[in-house]
Amino acid sequence: MQRRQFLTAAAGLGALTAAAARAEGALPRAEDDARAARAWNAARRHLPTKFGDIAYVERGAGPVALFLHGFPLNGFQWRGAFDRLSRHRRCIAPDSMGLGFTRVAAGQGVAPSDQADMLAAFLDALGVASVDLVANDSGGAVAQIFVTRFPDRVRTLLLTNCDVEPDSPPPALQPVLALARAGTYPDEWLVPWFNDPGAARSPKGLGGLCFSDPSQPTDAAIAMYLGPLVASPASKALVNAYTLGLDPNPLAGIEAALRRCEVPTRIVWGMADDIFAKESPDYLDRVLPNAKGVRRLPTAKLFWPEEYPDVVAEEARKLWGV
C-alpha cells in the first residue's frame, strides 16, 4: 500500500459510478452492513485442523465455491457475493491464517504457501473434493499456488486484482513491509483506522487506497476487518508475520506451472487500482492456457468485489455455466 491521495478524473468518475450503484442497493449501506456483520458473526464456525481452528462462514448448497479474501480483510469481504451466489453454490469463505478470526496454531507459518496447504486441509476436513475458486488481492496469490499445487481440486478460477509473479510484492507495499519489519504496522496504520473510521475512509486510509466510493468501507466493515487484528499483541504479531510472508516474492517461479494449468479462468480487474500493475491481467491472460479473457472495470480499485458484488456474481455465473 502507498499513502497518497488519488484525486484524478478516473477516481471522480468512479465516485459517480459508485454513487449510482449505492442508489441501486449494490454498495453496502451503513445500517444494512451492521445487520450483515451481526449475521456473519452469528454464522461463523471454527474448523479444527493441524494449522489451527479455521474461521469460516458458509451459505447455500450444492457444489462448493471457495472465496479467498484480501489483506487486511477477512471473509466478510464476500457477503455481497454470498447474497447473490448461494442459490447456485455452497459458498464458503474462510479467514486466512493471521487475518480475521482464525485461531492459528502455535508456531504455524502464515505465508501464502502455508495458506494454500491450510486450504487443502480445510477442504479435507469438510469432505470437499473440488471447488470453484474466487480470489482477490493476496488471496489471489494463494489461489495461484493452490491451483498449481492441487489442480484436480479446482473446477474454475475467478481472479480479481491480485499479485502475479512479475508484480509480487508490488512496489506500493514497501511502506507496509518496512513497518512490519519494525513490528509496528498494526499500531501505526490499523489501530488509528480502527479507532477512527473516518480516517480509515480518508484518501490516505484503507478506503481511499482501495475503494472507489468515499462511503466505503462502512463502520461495521472496518470493525469486522480490523478489530480482530488489533485485539492483542499476539494478533498484531500475526499481522506482521502475514505481511512479511509476502516478501520475498511468494510466486517466484510459478509461471511455468501456471502455463500447464488447464483450469478455466476468468480475470476481472479494477483499472483504477494503484496497488497492482495495470499490465497484470494481460499477463495472466497470456500465461494461463485456459483463460477466458479479461474484463476491465475502469473506475474500480483493489477491493472492488466488496463494492460491486453484482459483477462478481455475473462473472461467476458465466464461468460456472449457471
C-alpha contacts under 8 A as a table, 3 or more apart, distances in Angstrom:
res1	aa1	res2	aa2	distance
1	M	172	A	4.64
1	M	173	L	4.34
1	M	174	Q	7.23
1	M	175	P	6.89
1	M	176	V	6.39
1	M	209	L	7.39
1	M	275	I	6.12
2	Q	172	A	4.97
2	Q	173	L	6.55
2	Q	174	Q	7.92
2	Q	175	P	6.71
2	Q	176	V	7.99
2	Q	209	L	7.48
2	Q	275	I	7.49
3	R	204	K	5.19
3	R	205	G	7.48
3	R	209	L	7.55
4	R	203	P	7.11
4	R	204	K	5.59
4	R	209	L	7.82
5	Q	203	P	5.10
5	Q	204	K	5.88
5	Q	208	G	7.31
5	Q	209	L	7.78
6	F	11	A	6.86
6	F	203	P	6.75
6	F	208	G	7.38
6	F	209	L	7.71
7	L	11	A	6.33
7	L	12	G	7.29
8	T	11	A	5.18
8	T	12	G	6.35
9	A	12	G	5.01
9	A	13	L	6.23
10	A	13	L	5.08
10	A	14	G	6.03
10	A	272	A	6.97
10	A	298	P	7.58
10	A	299	T	5.86
11	A	14	G	4.79
11	A	15	A	6.27
11	A	212	S	6.68
11	A	272	A	7.05
11	A	299	T	6.29
12	G	15	A	5.15
12	G	16	L	6.53
13	L	16	L	5.09
13	L	17	T	6.13
13	L	299	T	6.62
14	G	17	T	5.00
14	G	18	A	5.94
14	G	212	S	5.67
14	G	213	D	6.97
14	G	298	P	7.91
14	G	299	T	4.42
14	G	300	A	6.52
15	A	18	A	4.98
15	A	19	A	5.99
15	A	212	S	5.96
15	A	213	D	5.03
15	A	214	P	7.13
16	L	19	A	5.02
16	L	20	A	6.38
17	T	20	A	5.23
17	T	21	A	6.32
17	T	299	T	7.74
18	A	21	A	4.90
18	A	22	R	6.04
18	A	27	L	7.49
18	A	212	S	6.91
18	A	213	D	5.53
18	A	307	E	7.73
19	A	22	R	5.00
19	A	23	A	6.22
19	A	213	D	7.20
20	A	23	A	5.07
20	A	24	E	6.42
21	A	24	E	5.11
21	A	25	G	6.42
21	A	26	A	5.31
21	A	27	L	6.10
21	A	308	Y	7.74
22	R	25	G	5.02
22	R	26	A	5.41
22	R	27	L	4.61
22	R	28	P	7.32
22	R	29	R	7.58
23	A	26	A	7.56
24	E	27	L	8.00
25	G	28	P	7.33
25	G	29	R	7.79
26	A	307	E	7.04
26	A	308	Y	6.38
26	A	309	P	6.91
26	A	310	D	7.00
27	L	306	E	7.66
27	L	307	E	5.13
27	L	308	Y	6.67
28	P	32	D	6.71
28	P	33	D	5.72
28	P	216	Q	7.87
28	P	218	T	7.23
28	P	307	E	7.17
29	R	32	D	5.26
29	R	33	D	5.75
29	R	218	T	7.25
30	A	33	D	5.16
30	A	34	A	6.25
30	A	218	T	5.65
30	A	219	D	6.94
30	A	220	A	7.16
31	E	34	A	5.26
31	E	35	R	6.65
32	D	35	R	5.23
32	D	36	A	6.16
33	D	36	A	4.73
33	D	37	A	5.99
33	D	218	T	7.11
33	D	220	A	6.12
33	D	221	A	7.23
34	A	37	A	5.14
34	A	38	R	6.40
34	A	219	D	7.95
34	A	220	A	5.19
34	A	221	A	7.96
35	R	38	R	5.16
35	R	39	A	6.23
36	A	39	A	5.07
36	A	40	W	6.00
36	A	79	R	7.71
37	A	40	W	4.98
37	A	41	N	6.07
37	A	76	F	7.66
37	A	220	A	6.48
37	A	221	A	7.31
37	A	224	M	7.14
38	R	41	N	5.18
38	R	42	A	6.19
39	A	42	A	5.04
39	A	43	A	6.17
40	W	43	A	5.11
40	W	44	R	6.18
40	W	57	V	7.06
40	W	76	F	7.12
41	N	44	R	5.28
43	A	57	V	5.95
43	A	58	E	7.64
44	R	55	A	6.53
44	R	56	Y	5.58
44	R	57	V	4.86
44	R	58	E	7.94
45	R	54	I	8.00
45	R	55	A	5.63
45	R	56	Y	5.52
45	R	57	V	6.33
46	H	53	D	5.39
46	H	54	I	5.15
46	H	55	A	4.45
46	H	56	Y	6.36
46	H	102	T	7.39
47	L	53	D	5.12
47	L	54	I	5.03
47	L	55	A	6.56
47	L	56	Y	7.78
47	L	122	F	7.41
47	L	125	A	7.65
48	P	51	F	7.94
48	P	52	G	5.94
48	P	53	D	4.27
48	P	54	I	6.36
49	T	52	G	5.23
49	T	53	D	5.94
49	T	54	I	7.18
49	T	118	M	8.00
49	T	121	A	6.76
49	T	122	F	6.71
49	T	125	A	7.38
50	K	105	A	7.16
51	F	54	I	7.87
51	F	104	V	6.26
51	F	105	A	5.38
51	F	108	Q	6.45
51	F	118	M	6.20
52	G	102	T	7.36
52	G	103	R	5.57
52	G	104	V	4.46
52	G	105	A	4.25
53	D	102	T	5.92
53	D	103	R	5.03
53	D	104	V	6.48
53	D	105	A	7.51
54	I	94	P	6.78
54	I	95	D	6.77
54	I	96	S	7.80
54	I	97	M	7.57
54	I	101	F	7.80
54	I	102	T	4.68
54	I	103	R	6.34
54	I	104	V	7.62
54	I	122	F	7.47
55	A	94	P	5.69
55	A	95	D	5.49
55	A	100	G	7.78
55	A	101	F	5.61
55	A	102	T	4.51
55	A	103	R	7.40
56	Y	75	G	7.14
56	Y	92	I	6.83
56	Y	93	A	5.44
56	Y	94	P	4.01
56	Y	95	D	5.96
56	Y	102	T	7.97
57	V	75	G	7.42
57	V	92	I	5.81
57	V	93	A	5.47
57	V	94	P	6.54
58	E	90	R	6.86
58	E	91	C	5.38
58	E	92	I	4.29
58	E	93	A	6.39
59	R	82	F	7.00
59	R	86	S	5.82
59	R	90	R	5.76
59	R	91	C	5.29
59	R	92	I	6.72
60	G	86	S	4.43
60	G	87	R	5.96
60	G	88	H	7.43
60	G	89	R	5.89
60	G	90	R	4.31
60	G	91	C	6.03
61	A	64	V	7.65
61	A	86	S	7.09
61	A	87	R	7.33
61	A	88	H	7.45
61	A	89	R	5.56
61	A	90	R	4.11
61	A	91	C	7.62
62	G	88	H	7.20
62	G	89	R	5.21
62	G	90	R	5.22
63	P	89	R	5.35
63	P	90	R	5.77
63	P	131	V	7.03
64	V	89	R	5.66
64	V	90	R	4.60
64	V	91	C	5.86
64	V	92	I	7.04
64	V	128	V	7.49
64	V	130	S	7.22
64	V	131	V	5.06
64	V	132	D	6.42
65	A	89	R	6.02
65	A	90	R	6.02
65	A	91	C	4.85
65	A	92	I	6.18
65	A	131	V	5.24
65	A	132	D	4.48
65	A	133	L	5.86
65	A	134	V	7.29
66	L	91	C	6.16
66	L	92	I	5.04
66	L	93	A	5.98
66	L	94	P	7.97
66	L	131	V	6.10
66	L	132	D	6.07
66	L	133	L	4.99
66	L	134	V	6.17
67	F	75	G	7.45
67	F	78	W	7.16
67	F	91	C	7.42
67	F	92	I	6.21
67	F	93	A	4.87
67	F	94	P	7.26
67	F	133	L	6.13
67	F	134	V	4.81
67	F	135	A	5.78
68	L	75	G	7.12
68	L	93	A	6.47
68	L	94	P	7.01
68	L	95	D	7.86
68	L	96	S	7.86
68	L	133	L	7.70
68	L	134	V	6.21
68	L	135	A	4.59
68	L	136	N	6.43
68	L	139	G	4.88
68	L	140	G	7.23
68	L	143	A	7.53
69	H	73	L	6.39
69	H	74	N	5.61
69	H	75	G	5.73
69	H	77	Q	6.43
69	H	78	W	7.52
69	H	93	A	7.83
69	H	95	D	7.49
69	H	96	S	7.70
69	H	135	A	6.17
69	H	136	N	5.58
69	H	137	D	7.05
69	H	138	S	7.41
69	H	139	G	5.21
70	G	73	L	5.40
70	G	74	N	6.88
70	G	135	A	7.85
70	G	136	N	5.39
70	G	137	D	4.63
70	G	138	S	5.25
70	G	139	G	5.34
70	G	140	G	7.94
70	G	303	F	7.67
71	F	74	N	7.54
71	F	99	L	7.70
71	F	137	D	6.79
71	F	138	S	6.18
71	F	139	G	7.82
72	P	99	L	6.59
72	P	225	Y	6.87
72	P	226	L	7.42
73	L	76	F	7.58
73	L	77	Q	6.70
73	L	99	L	6.88
73	L	100	G	6.82
73	L	225	Y	5.05
73	L	226	L	7.53
74	N	77	Q	6.09
74	N	94	P	7.66
74	N	95	D	5.18
74	N	96	S	7.01
74	N	99	L	6.30
74	N	100	G	4.93
74	N	101	F	7.99
74	N	225	Y	6.12
75	G	78	W	5.91
75	G	79	R	7.70
75	G	93	A	5.00
75	G	94	P	5.75
75	G	95	D	5.39
75	G	100	G	7.53
76	F	79	R	5.45
76	F	93	A	7.83
76	F	221	A	7.71
76	F	224	M	7.55
76	F	225	Y	7.81
77	Q	80	G	7.75
77	Q	305	P	7.57
77	Q	306	E	5.57
78	W	81	A	5.19
78	W	82	F	6.19
78	W	93	A	7.30
78	W	305	P	7.33
78	W	306	E	6.37
78	W	309	P	7.85
79	R	82	F	5.06
79	R	83	D	6.36
79	R	306	E	7.77
80	G	83	D	5.13
80	G	84	R	6.63
80	G	306	E	6.72
80	G	309	P	5.25
80	G	310	D	7.91
81	A	84	R	5.21
81	A	85	L	5.88
81	A	305	P	7.94
81	A	309	P	5.07
81	A	310	D	7.24
81	A	312	V	6.43
81	A	313	A	6.01
82	F	85	L	5.16
82	F	86	S	5.30
82	F	91	C	6.43
83	D	86	S	6.26
84	R	87	R	7.18
84	R	309	P	7.74
84	R	310	D	7.39
84	R	313	A	6.12
85	L	88	H	5.42
85	L	89	R	6.28
85	L	91	C	7.34
85	L	313	A	6.14
85	L	317	R	7.96
86	S	89	R	5.08
86	S	90	R	5.93
86	S	91	C	5.75
87	R	90	R	7.94
88	H	322	V	7.22
95	D	99	L	6.30
95	D	100	G	5.36
95	D	101	F	6.40
95	D	102	T	5.77
96	S	99	L	5.41
96	S	100	G	6.85
96	S	102	T	6.75
96	S	115	Q	6.71
97	M	100	G	7.73
97	M	102	T	5.87
97	M	103	R	7.34
97	M	104	V	5.92
97	M	110	V	5.66
97	M	115	Q	6.76
97	M	242	Y	7.86
98	G	102	T	7.13
98	G	104	V	6.89
98	G	110	V	6.32
98	G	235	S	7.23
98	G	238	L	4.88
98	G	239	V	5.50
98	G	241	A	7.46
98	G	242	Y	5.83
99	L	102	T	6.87
99	L	228	P	7.64
99	L	229	L	6.51
99	L	238	L	7.70
99	L	239	V	6.61
99	L	242	Y	7.84
100	G	224	M	7.91
100	G	225	Y	6.44
100	G	226	L	7.94
100	G	228	P	5.94
100	G	229	L	6.82
101	F	228	P	6.39
104	V	108	Q	6.70
105	A	108	Q	5.49
109	G	114	D	6.10
110	V	113	S	7.88
110	V	114	D	5.53
110	V	115	Q	6.19
110	V	238	L	7.91
110	V	241	A	6.80
110	V	242	Y	5.54
110	V	245	G	6.67
111	A	114	D	5.24
111	A	115	Q	6.29
111	A	241	A	7.81
111	A	242	Y	6.02
111	A	244	L	7.76
111	A	245	G	4.21
111	A	246	L	6.67
111	A	250	P	7.80
112	P	115	Q	4.88
112	P	116	A	6.27
112	P	138	S	7.80
112	P	141	A	6.82
112	P	142	V	5.17
112	P	145	I	7.66
112	P	245	G	6.76
112	P	246	L	7.25
112	P	250	P	6.58
113	S	116	A	5.22
113	S	117	D	6.53
113	S	142	V	6.85
113	S	145	I	6.73
113	S	250	P	7.27
114	D	117	D	5.22
114	D	118	M	6.10
115	Q	118	M	4.94
115	Q	119	L	6.22
115	Q	142	V	6.53
116	A	119	L	5.16
116	A	120	A	6.55
116	A	142	V	5.67
116	A	143	A	7.29
116	A	145	I	6.42
116	A	146	F	5.12
117	D	120	A	5.18
117	D	121	A	6.45
117	D	146	F	7.60
118	M	121	A	5.13
118	M	122	F	5.96
119	L	122	F	4.80
119	L	123	L	6.06
120	A	123	L	5.24
120	A	124	D	6.16
121	A	124	D	4.94
121	A	125	A	6.15
122	F	125	A	5.16
122	F	126	L	6.39
123	L	126	L	4.99
123	L	127	G	6.04
123	L	128	V	5.06
123	L	129	A	7.04
124	D	127	G	4.94
124	D	128	V	5.96
124	D	129	A	7.23
125	A	128	V	7.72
128	V	131	V	7.63
129	A	153	R	6.06
130	S	152	D	7.10
130	S	153	R	4.04
130	S	154	V	5.39
130	S	155	R	6.57
131	V	153	R	6.17
131	V	154	V	5.07
131	V	155	R	5.79
131	V	156	T	7.39
132	D	154	V	5.87
132	D	155	R	5.26
132	D	156	T	4.80
132	D	157	L	6.10
132	D	158	L	7.98
132	D	320	W	7.90
133	L	143	A	7.25
133	L	154	V	6.59
133	L	155	R	7.63
133	L	156	T	6.10
133	L	157	L	4.82
133	L	158	L	6.19
134	V	143	A	7.96
134	V	157	L	5.98
134	V	158	L	4.71
134	V	159	L	6.12
135	A	139	G	5.25
135	A	140	G	4.80
135	A	143	A	6.52
135	A	158	L	6.47
135	A	159	L	5.35
135	A	160	T	6.23
136	N	139	G	5.12
136	N	140	G	4.95
136	N	159	L	6.45
136	N	160	T	5.04
136	N	161	N	5.78
136	N	162	C	5.69
136	N	303	F	7.48
136	N	305	P	7.76
137	D	140	G	5.28
137	D	141	A	7.17
137	D	160	T	7.15
137	D	161	N	5.56
137	D	162	C	3.86
137	D	163	D	6.39
137	D	302	L	7.17
137	D	303	F	7.75
138	S	141	A	5.09
138	S	142	V	6.53
138	S	162	C	5.94
138	S	163	D	6.31
139	G	142	V	5.00
139	G	143	A	6.07
139	G	162	C	7.34
140	G	143	A	4.84
140	G	144	Q	6.26
140	G	159	L	6.29
140	G	160	T	7.16
140	G	161	N	7.55
140	G	162	C	5.11
140	G	163	D	6.42
141	A	144	Q	5.23
141	A	145	I	6.43
141	A	162	C	6.54
141	A	163	D	5.45
141	A	164	V	6.88
141	A	250	P	7.69
141	A	251	L	6.99
142	V	145	I	5.15
142	V	146	F	6.02
143	A	146	F	4.96
143	A	147	V	6.02
144	Q	147	V	5.30
144	Q	148	T	6.25
144	Q	258	L	7.64
145	I	148	T	5.36
145	I	149	R	5.97
145	I	251	L	7.42
145	I	254	I	7.66
146	F	149	R	5.07
146	F	150	F	5.63
146	F	151	P	7.42
147	V	150	F	5.21
147	V	151	P	4.73
147	V	152	D	8.00
147	V	153	R	7.45
147	V	154	V	6.26
147	V	261	C	7.63
148	T	151	P	5.47
148	T	257	A	5.96
148	T	258	L	6.39
148	T	261	C	6.70
150	F	153	R	5.57
150	F	154	V	7.33
151	P	154	V	5.69
151	P	261	C	7.21
151	P	263	V	7.43
152	D	155	R	7.52
154	V	157	L	7.12
154	V	263	V	6.91
155	R	263	V	6.27
155	R	264	P	7.30
156	T	263	V	5.62
156	T	264	P	5.08
156	T	265	T	5.94
156	T	319	L	7.15
156	T	320	W	7.27
157	L	263	V	6.78
157	L	264	P	6.27
157	L	265	T	4.62
157	L	266	R	6.46
158	L	265	T	5.70
158	L	266	R	4.96
158	L	267	I	6.01
158	L	268	V	7.63
158	L	315	E	7.98
158	L	316	A	6.99
158	L	319	L	7.92
159	L	162	C	7.47
159	L	265	T	7.36
159	L	266	R	6.32
159	L	267	I	4.94
159	L	268	V	6.36
160	T	267	I	5.92
160	T	268	V	4.98
160	T	269	W	5.38
160	T	270	G	7.74
160	T	305	P	7.92
161	N	268	V	7.24
161	N	269	W	5.29
161	N	270	G	6.56
161	N	273	D	7.96
161	N	276	F	7.01
161	N	281	P	7.85
161	N	302	L	5.89
161	N	303	F	7.92
162	C	276	F	6.78
163	D	167	D	5.98
163	D	168	S	5.22
163	D	169	P	6.85
163	D	170	P	7.38
163	D	276	F	7.00
164	V	167	D	5.28
164	V	168	S	5.87
164	V	251	L	6.89
164	V	280	S	6.61
164	V	284	L	7.60
165	E	168	S	5.73
165	E	249	N	7.33
165	E	251	L	5.01
165	E	252	A	5.80
165	E	253	G	7.40
165	E	254	I	6.89
165	E	255	E	6.97
167	D	170	P	5.03
167	D	171	P	7.91
167	D	276	F	7.06
167	D	277	A	6.84
167	D	280	S	7.62
168	S	246	L	7.48
168	S	247	D	7.77
168	S	249	N	5.27
168	S	250	P	7.22
168	S	251	L	7.01
169	P	173	L	6.48
169	P	174	Q	7.94
169	P	246	L	6.12
169	P	247	D	6.23
169	P	248	P	7.41
169	P	249	N	5.90
170	P	173	L	5.65
170	P	174	Q	7.59
170	P	275	I	6.66
170	P	276	F	6.00
170	P	277	A	7.62
171	P	174	Q	5.62
171	P	275	I	7.78
172	A	175	P	7.12
172	A	274	D	7.85
172	A	275	I	5.56
172	A	276	F	7.83
173	L	176	V	5.39
173	L	177	L	6.26
173	L	275	I	7.50
174	Q	177	L	4.99
174	Q	178	A	6.12
175	P	178	A	5.13
175	P	179	L	6.37
176	V	179	L	5.18
176	V	180	A	6.15
176	V	185	Y	6.39
176	V	243	T	7.59
177	L	180	A	4.98
177	L	181	R	6.12
177	L	185	Y	7.98
177	L	243	T	6.40
177	L	244	L	6.33
177	L	247	D	7.88
178	A	181	R	5.18
178	A	182	A	6.45
179	L	182	A	5.05
179	L	183	G	6.17
179	L	184	T	5.24
179	L	185	Y	4.63
179	L	188	E	7.97
180	A	183	G	4.73
180	A	184	T	5.74
180	A	185	Y	4.90
180	A	186	P	7.97
180	A	240	N	4.83
180	A	241	A	7.53
180	A	243	T	6.50
180	A	244	L	6.60
181	R	184	T	7.69
181	R	240	N	7.39
181	R	244	L	7.15
182	A	185	Y	7.66
183	G	237	A	7.25
183	G	240	N	6.30
184	T	187	D	5.35
184	T	188	E	5.93
184	T	240	N	7.79
185	Y	188	E	5.33
185	Y	189	W	5.91
185	Y	190	L	7.20
185	Y	240	N	6.61
186	P	189	W	5.51
186	P	190	L	4.68
186	P	191	V	6.01
186	P	229	L	7.52
186	P	230	V	6.59
186	P	236	K	5.92
186	P	239	V	7.07
186	P	240	N	7.35
187	D	190	L	6.05
187	D	191	V	5.16
187	D	192	P	7.39
187	D	230	V	7.68
187	D	236	K	7.94
188	E	191	V	6.58
188	E	192	P	6.90
189	W	192	P	5.82
189	W	193	W	6.44
190	L	193	W	5.13
190	L	194	F	5.99
190	L	226	L	6.53
190	L	229	L	7.96
190	L	230	V	7.12
191	V	194	F	5.04
191	V	195	N	6.11
191	V	226	L	7.74
191	V	230	V	6.25
192	P	195	N	5.13
192	P	196	D	6.01
192	P	199	A	7.49
192	P	200	A	7.80
193	W	196	D	5.10
193	W	197	P	5.66
193	W	198	G	7.72
193	W	199	A	5.72
193	W	200	A	4.47
193	W	205	G	7.18
193	W	206	L	7.77
193	W	222	I	7.86
194	F	197	P	6.08
194	F	200	A	7.25
194	F	222	I	6.43
194	F	223	A	6.42
194	F	226	L	5.93
194	F	227	G	6.76
196	D	199	A	5.37
196	D	200	A	6.52
197	P	200	A	4.80
197	P	201	R	6.27
197	P	218	T	7.92
197	P	219	D	5.95
197	P	222	I	6.77
198	G	201	R	5.14
198	G	202	S	6.23
199	A	202	S	4.98
199	A	204	K	7.79
199	A	205	G	5.96
200	A	204	K	7.74
200	A	205	G	4.40
200	A	206	L	5.21
200	A	207	G	5.86
200	A	208	G	7.88
200	A	222	I	7.75
201	R	204	K	7.86
201	R	205	G	5.49
201	R	206	L	6.11
201	R	207	G	4.17
201	R	208	G	5.82
201	R	214	P	6.33
201	R	215	S	6.97
201	R	216	Q	6.38
201	R	217	P	6.64
202	S	205	G	4.94
202	S	206	L	7.49
202	S	207	G	6.23
202	S	208	G	5.39
202	S	214	P	7.42
203	P	206	L	7.98
203	P	207	G	6.87
203	P	208	G	3.86
203	P	209	L	6.40
204	K	207	G	7.81
204	K	208	G	5.74
204	K	209	L	6.31
205	G	208	G	5.42
205	G	209	L	6.05
206	L	209	L	5.27
206	L	210	C	5.91
206	L	211	F	7.58
207	G	210	C	5.39
207	G	211	F	4.97
207	G	212	S	7.67
207	G	213	D	7.82
207	G	214	P	6.77
207	G	216	Q	5.80
207	G	217	P	5.92
208	G	211	F	5.81
208	G	212	S	7.06
208	G	214	P	6.80
209	L	274	D	7.70
209	L	301	K	7.87
210	C	273	D	7.08
210	C	301	K	5.39
210	C	302	L	4.95
210	C	303	F	5.52
210	C	304	W	7.84
211	F	214	P	7.31
211	F	216	Q	6.38
211	F	217	P	7.41
211	F	300	A	7.32
211	F	301	K	5.42
211	F	302	L	6.66
211	F	303	F	5.82
211	F	304	W	6.45
211	F	307	E	7.55
212	S	216	Q	7.82
212	S	299	T	7.00
212	S	300	A	5.77
212	S	301	K	5.70
212	S	304	W	7.50
213	D	216	Q	5.67
215	S	218	T	6.63
216	Q	307	E	7.93
217	P	220	A	8.00
217	P	221	A	5.84
217	P	222	I	6.29
218	T	221	A	5.13
218	T	222	I	6.25
219	D	222	I	5.14
219	D	223	A	6.22
220	A	223	A	5.21
220	A	224	M	6.09
221	A	224	M	4.92
221	A	225	Y	5.98
222	I	225	Y	5.22
222	I	226	L	5.80
222	I	227	G	7.54
223	A	226	L	5.51
223	A	227	G	5.03
224	M	227	G	5.77
224	M	228	P	7.33
225	Y	228	P	6.91
225	Y	229	L	7.44
226	L	229	L	5.16
226	L	230	V	6.35
227	G	230	V	5.65
227	G	231	A	6.09
228	P	231	A	5.22
228	P	235	S	7.10
229	L	232	S	7.60
229	L	235	S	5.35
229	L	236	K	5.79
229	L	239	V	6.62
230	V	233	P	7.54
230	V	235	S	6.31
230	V	236	K	5.66
231	A	235	S	6.37
231	A	236	K	7.52
232	S	235	S	5.24
232	S	236	K	6.31
233	P	236	K	5.10
233	P	237	A	6.13
234	A	237	A	5.07
234	A	238	L	6.37
235	S	238	L	5.09
235	S	239	V	6.36
236	K	239	V	5.04
236	K	240	N	6.36
237	A	240	N	5.13
237	A	241	A	6.18
238	L	241	A	4.85
238	L	242	Y	6.03
239	V	242	Y	5.04
239	V	243	T	6.22
240	N	243	T	5.09
240	N	244	L	6.20
241	A	244	L	5.10
241	A	245	G	6.15
242	Y	245	G	5.10
242	Y	246	L	7.09
243	T	246	L	5.63
243	T	247	D	7.75
244	L	247	D	5.56
245	G	248	P	7.44
245	G	250	P	7.49
246	L	249	N	6.24
246	L	250	P	6.05
247	D	250	P	6.67
249	N	252	A	5.45
251	L	254	I	5.46
252	A	255	E	7.95
253	G	256	A	6.85
254	I	257	A	5.44
254	I	258	L	6.27
255	E	258	L	4.96
255	E	259	R	6.17
255	E	287	V	7.10
256	A	259	R	5.22
256	A	260	R	6.83
257	A	260	R	5.24
257	A	261	C	6.52
258	L	261	C	4.96
258	L	287	V	6.55
258	L	288	L	5.82
259	R	287	V	5.36
259	R	288	L	5.30
259	R	289	P	6.05
260	R	288	L	7.56
260	R	289	P	7.14
261	C	288	L	6.40
261	C	289	P	6.69
261	C	290	N	7.43
262	E	288	L	7.55
262	E	289	P	6.28
262	E	290	N	5.43
263	V	290	N	6.15
264	P	290	N	5.03
264	P	291	A	5.86
264	P	292	K	6.75
264	P	319	L	7.74
265	T	288	L	7.60
265	T	290	N	6.23
265	T	291	A	4.63
265	T	292	K	5.70
265	T	319	L	7.79
266	R	291	A	5.91
266	R	292	K	5.01
266	R	293	G	6.01
266	R	294	V	6.58
266	R	315	E	7.72
266	R	319	L	7.06
267	I	281	P	6.49
267	I	284	L	7.73
267	I	285	D	7.44
267	I	291	A	7.72
267	I	292	K	7.48
267	I	293	G	6.40
267	I	294	V	4.81
267	I	295	R	6.33
268	V	281	P	7.63
268	V	294	V	5.69
268	V	295	R	4.68
268	V	296	R	5.91
268	V	297	L	7.43
269	W	281	P	6.63
269	W	294	V	7.39
269	W	295	R	6.30
269	W	296	R	5.00
269	W	297	L	5.98
269	W	300	A	7.90
270	G	273	D	5.82
270	G	296	R	6.05
270	G	297	L	4.70
270	G	298	P	6.19
270	G	299	T	6.64
270	G	300	A	4.32
270	G	301	K	5.07
270	G	302	L	6.32
270	G	304	W	6.72
271	M	278	K	6.39
271	M	296	R	6.37
271	M	297	L	5.78
271	M	298	P	4.91
271	M	299	T	6.22
271	M	300	A	6.00
271	M	301	K	6.61
272	A	297	L	7.97
272	A	298	P	6.17
272	A	299	T	5.11
272	A	300	A	5.24
272	A	301	K	4.94
272	A	302	L	7.85
273	D	276	F	6.40
273	D	277	A	8.00
273	D	278	K	7.74
273	D	300	A	6.68
273	D	301	K	4.09
273	D	302	L	5.12
274	D	277	A	7.32
274	D	301	K	7.41
274	D	302	L	7.81
275	I	302	L	7.16
276	F	280	S	7.44
276	F	302	L	7.93
277	A	280	S	5.55
278	K	281	P	7.01
279	E	282	D	5.63
279	E	283	Y	6.40
280	S	283	Y	4.93
280	S	284	L	6.31
281	P	284	L	5.16
281	P	285	D	6.17
281	P	294	V	6.61
282	D	285	D	4.90
282	D	286	R	6.15
282	D	294	V	7.27
283	Y	286	R	5.21
283	Y	287	V	6.15
284	L	287	V	5.14
284	L	288	L	5.88
284	L	291	A	7.81
285	D	288	L	5.72
285	D	289	P	7.82
285	D	291	A	5.55
285	D	292	K	7.67
285	D	293	G	6.16
285	D	294	V	6.91
286	R	289	P	7.26
286	R	291	A	7.83
288	L	291	A	5.36
297	L	300	A	5.57
300	A	303	F	7.99
300	A	304	W	5.61
301	K	304	W	5.50
303	F	306	E	6.01
303	F	307	E	7.28
304	W	307	E	5.02
304	W	308	Y	5.81
305	P	308	Y	5.24
305	P	309	P	5.42
305	P	311	V	7.56
305	P	312	V	6.28
306	E	309	P	5.91
308	Y	311	V	5.62
308	Y	312	V	6.97
309	P	312	V	4.95
309	P	313	A	6.13
310	D	313	A	5.07
310	D	314	E	6.02
311	V	314	E	5.05
311	V	315	E	6.09
312	V	315	E	5.39
312	V	316	A	5.95
313	A	316	A	5.09
313	A	317	R	6.02
314	E	317	R	5.38
314	E	318	K	6.37
315	E	318	K	5.20
315	E	319	L	6.18
316	A	319	L	5.08
316	A	320	W	5.96
317	R	320	W	5.02
317	R	321	G	5.76
317	R	322	V	5.16
318	K	321	G	5.08
318	K	322	V	6.55
